[in-house]
Amino acid sequence: MKKSPSKTLQSRLNYGGLVESITRLHARTQAGAAAAVNQFLTLRNWLIGACIVEFEQRGSDRARYGERLLACLSDDLVKRGIQGCSQDRLEWMRRFYVVYP
């Protein structure tokens, strides 16, 4: 019985090795991408915290918002489609900046 052309091609080119190489490459690059995203999200969160603290320290609009600053800010950011900016998360970002200035 004659081998199929695809089987012959696969053994000649070490198809299994090709699949394995691509699988390893994908895993490494996916891990690198996840690490890069984590770094940028950490930076984003710190910068958002810095913006909030700087706004609060200017004081001019602070009386207007008082305790409602984070609630209002969260609502407005969510309306603009920015995810991860709940009132609790904004408070966490503010604290993050205060702890790591």
C-alpha positions as CSV (number, residue, x, y, z in Angstrom):
1,M,0.0,0.0,0.0
2,K,1.3,3.4,-0.9
3,K,1.7,6.2,1.7
4,S,-0.6,9.3,1.3
5,P,1.2,12.4,0.0
6,S,0.4,14.3,3.2
7,K,1.9,11.6,5.4
8,T,5.0,11.6,3.3
9,L,5.3,15.4,3.4
10,Q,4.7,15.4,7.2
11,S,7.5,12.9,7.9
12,R,9.9,14.5,5.4
13,L,9.4,18.0,7.0
14,N,9.0,16.8,10.6
15,Y,5.5,18.2,10.8
16,G,5.3,17.3,14.5
17,G,8.4,19.4,15.2
18,L,6.8,22.3,13.4
19,V,3.6,22.0,15.4
20,E,5.6,21.8,18.6
21,S,7.8,24.8,17.7
22,I,4.7,26.9,17.0
23,T,3.1,25.8,20.2
24,R,6.1,26.8,22.2
25,L,6.4,30.1,20.4
26,H,2.8,30.9,21.0
27,A,3.1,30.1,24.7
28,R,6.1,32.3,25.2
29,T,4.7,35.2,23.2
30,Q,1.4,35.0,25.0
31,A,3.1,35.0,28.4
32,G,5.1,38.1,27.2
33,A,2.0,39.8,26.0
34,A,0.2,39.2,29.3
35,A,3.2,40.6,31.2
36,A,3.3,43.7,29.1
37,V,-0.5,44.2,29.5
38,N,-0.1,43.8,33.3
39,Q,2.7,46.4,33.3
40,F,0.7,48.9,31.3
41,L,-2.4,48.4,33.5
42,T,-0.3,48.9,36.6
43,L,1.0,52.1,35.1
44,R,-2.5,53.2,34.1
45,N,-3.8,52.6,37.6
46,W,-1.0,54.5,39.2
47,L,-1.4,57.5,36.8
48,I,-5.2,57.6,37.4
49,G,-4.5,57.6,41.1
50,A,-2.1,60.5,40.5
51,C,-4.7,62.5,38.6
52,I,-7.2,62.0,41.4
53,V,-4.8,63.0,44.1
54,E,-3.6,66.1,42.1
55,F,-7.2,67.1,41.5
56,E,-8.1,66.7,45.2
57,Q,-5.0,68.7,46.3
58,R,-5.9,71.6,44.1
59,G,-9.0,72.0,46.3
60,S,-11.0,74.4,44.2
61,D,-13.5,71.9,43.0
62,R,-13.2,69.6,46.0
63,A,-16.0,71.3,48.0
64,R,-18.3,70.9,45.0
65,Y,-17.8,67.1,44.9
66,G,-16.8,66.4,48.5
67,E,-17.2,62.7,49.2
68,R,-19.0,62.2,45.8
69,L,-15.9,62.8,43.7
70,L,-15.1,59.1,43.1
71,A,-18.8,58.2,42.6
72,C,-19.2,61.0,40.0
73,L,-15.9,60.2,38.3
74,S,-16.7,56.5,38.1
75,D,-20.1,57.2,36.5
76,D,-18.6,59.6,33.9
77,L,-15.7,57.2,33.0
78,V,-18.1,54.2,32.7
79,K,-20.3,56.3,30.4
80,R,-17.2,56.8,28.2
81,G,-16.7,53.1,28.0
82,I,-13.6,53.0,30.3
83,Q,-13.6,49.6,32.1
84,G,-12.2,48.9,35.6
85,C,-13.1,52.3,37.0
86,S,-15.7,51.5,39.6
87,Q,-15.8,53.7,42.7
88,D,-13.9,51.1,44.7
89,R,-11.3,50.7,42.0
90,L,-10.7,54.4,41.8
91,E,-10.2,54.5,45.6
92,W,-7.7,51.7,45.2
93,M,-5.9,53.6,42.5
94,R,-5.8,56.7,44.6
95,R,-4.3,54.8,47.5
96,F,-1.9,53.1,45.2
97,Y,-0.5,56.4,44.2
98,V,-0.4,57.7,47.8
99,V,1.5,54.7,49.0
100,Y,3.9,54.6,46.0
101,P,4.3,58.3,45.0
